[in-house]
Amino acid sequence: MWTVVYIAANRAQAEMLKNVLRTEGVLANTRPVNVSTLADGLYEILVLESEANEAHAVLCQYAVK
C-alpha cells in the first residue's frame, strides 16, 4: 500500500525529492493533490508503507544538508 510521506509545494520539488528517495533505494511516486490548469499545485510524495520510516529518514537527512 502506498503512503504519503511528504507534500511538495510544486511539481519540480516533488520530482527532485522522488529522485532523492530513488537514489537511496526507496521506491517513490508523486501524485498531484489538486489539478489546476492555471498553476502548479501541491504534490504528494508516496512510498510503500513498509519503506515509510526509511523515506522519512532520507528526507530528514536531505533537509539537513
Order of alpha helices (4+ residues) and beta strands (2+ residues): beta-alpha-beta-beta-alpha
